Amino acid sequence: MILTVPGVHECAVVAKRHLMLDQVPIAFVLPTADCAPALGARVLAACTAQLADFKHPREIRVVDALPRSTLEKIAKAELRRRLADEAAT
């Protein structure tokens, strides 16, 4: 669904620990080269309009690159580690 938003090249959604809700989705978005500003706001608006409240990401992070595995797949485990490291500090 996020990939249908204009300006999104790739994305990955992973769970982040939350004190009250156990886990919430966080989206990492890689923009296209010709992407306009405020991509995060457009993605969040599209998710809010099309998904149930518990499914839409609580945070959109626009990144320059997504980590890759040796098979060139998006390394979601690395994204989860980044979120865990942020929570620890």
SELOLUM-820089 format. One line per 3 residues: number of its first residue (from 0); for each residue x, y, z of N, C-alpha, C. Coordinates in steps of 0.02 Angstrom, whole numbers. Layout:
<recs>
NUM	X/Y/Z/X/Y/Z/X/Y/Z | ...;
</recs>
This chain:
<recs>
0	41/-59/0/0/0/0/43/63/0 | 97/62/39/141/120/42/175/131/-25 | 189/78/-61/223/84/-126/180/119/-178;
3	115/125/-167/72/159/-214/74/235/-207 | 103/260/-153/108/333/-141/161/361/-189 | 145/412/-228/195/441/-273/256/466/-235;
6	315/449/-261/377/470/-230/410/416/-188 | 376/359/-179/404/303/-140/435/253/-188 | 500/240/-179/534/190/-220/531/121/-187;
9	549/119/-122/547/56/-84/527/72/-13 | 504/21/22/488/31/92/492/-35/130 | 499/-29/195/499/-87/240/464/-66/303;
12	422/-109/330/387/-95/392/407/-147/443 | 428/-123/501/448/-168/556/414/-146/621 | 414/-191/669/382/-177/733/432/-145/781;
15	407/-97/819/446/-65/872/409/-76/938 | 447/-90/990/416/-100/1055/384/-36/1080 | 325/-44/1112/287/12/1138/264/-7/1208;
18	267/41/1253/250/26/1323/178/3/1332 | 131/36/1300/61/20/1312/32/-28/1260 | 56/-25/1199/27/-65/1145/67/-127/1127;
21	119/-142/1163/165/-198/1151/210/-182/1091 | 182/-178/1031/221/-162/971/180/-117/925 | 215/-73/889/183/-30/840/224/-32/776;
24	191/-24/717/229/-25/655/266/41/642 | 327/36/616/368/93/596/387/80/523 | 377/129/479/392/121/408/457/158/391;
27	501/124/356/561/153/328/549/160/253 | 554/222/227/536/236/158/597/263/120 | 610/234/63/663/257/19/630/297/-38;
30	643/362/-43/609/402/-93/639/393/-163 | 600/410/-213/627/411/-282/671/472/-290 | 708/474/-345/755/529/-356/719/596/-365;
33	659/595/-395/622/656/-408/567/669/-357 | 576/644/-297/526/650/-244/520/721/-218 | 458/742/-209/445/808/-180/452/805/-104;
36	462/862/-71/466/862/2/401/839/35 | 404/826/98/346/805/138/321/736/119 | 366/693/98/346/624/80/318/587/140;
39	349/596/198/326/562/258/254/579/276 | 237/642/268/168/664/283/119/634/234 | 138/630/170/93/600/120/83/526/132;
42	137/491/150/131/419/165/87/408/225 | 97/447/278/56/441/338/-17/455/323 | -31/506/283/-100/522/265/-132/466/225;
45	-95/436/179/-122/380/140/-136/320/184 | -91/305/230/-101/249/276/-161/260/321 | -168/321/346/-224/337/390/-290/330/353;
48	-291/350/290/-353/346/251/-372/275/230 | -322/231/221/-336/166/192/-329/106/239 | -299/117/297/-287/61/342/-323/72/409;
51	-336/17/442/-364/21/510/-313/54/556 | -336/85/609/-292/124/653/-234/83/679 | -246/20/699/-192/-20/728/-141/-43/676;
54	-158/-37/611/-112/-58/559/-68/-3/531 | -90/60/536/-49/112/504/11/129/546 | 68/143/512/130/157/549/124/217/595;
57	153/212/653/154/267/701/207/318/683 | 255/297/640/310/341/621/332/322/551 | 347/372/511/374/362/443/445/390/444;
60	493/350/427/563/373/423/585/371/351 | 600/430/324/626/434/256/702/426/260 | 728/376/226/799/358/230/833/364/162;
63	899/370/164/938/373/102/950/304/72 | 951/253/114/963/184/91/933/136/141 | 913/79/116/888/25/160/942/-29/163;
66	954/-57/223/1006/-109/228/986/-171/188 | 1036/-203/160/1024/-262/118/1060/-323/145 | 1031/-382/133/1063/-445/151/1109/-465/94;
69	1141/-521/102/1186/-545/49/1148/-564/-15 | 1083/-578/-8/1042/-593/-66/1006/-532/-94 | 1027/-473/-70/1000/-408/-92/927/-397/-72;
72	904/-433/-21/838/-420/7/846/-368/62 | 792/-332/77/795/-283/131/805/-320/197 | 855/-299/235/873/-331/299/831/-302/355;
75	772/-329/364/727/-304/416/755/-315/486 | 795/-366/495/826/-378/560/872/-320/579 | 907/-292/531/950/-234/544/907/-173/563;
78	851/-164/530/806/-108/548/779/-117/619 | 762/-178/637/739/-192/706/794/-177/756 | 856/-196/739/913/-182/784/922/-107/793;
81	915/-69/740/921/4/745/869/33/793 | 808/9/787/755/33/831/768/13/904 | 793/-47/914/808/-70/982/866/-29/1011;
84	916/-13/970/973/27/994/950/97/1014 | 904/126/975/878/193/992/840/191/1058 | 802/138/1069/763/133/1130/808/124/1191;
87	866/92/1181/912/79/1236/949/142/1258 | 956/190/1213/993/251/1232/948/304/1260;
</recs>
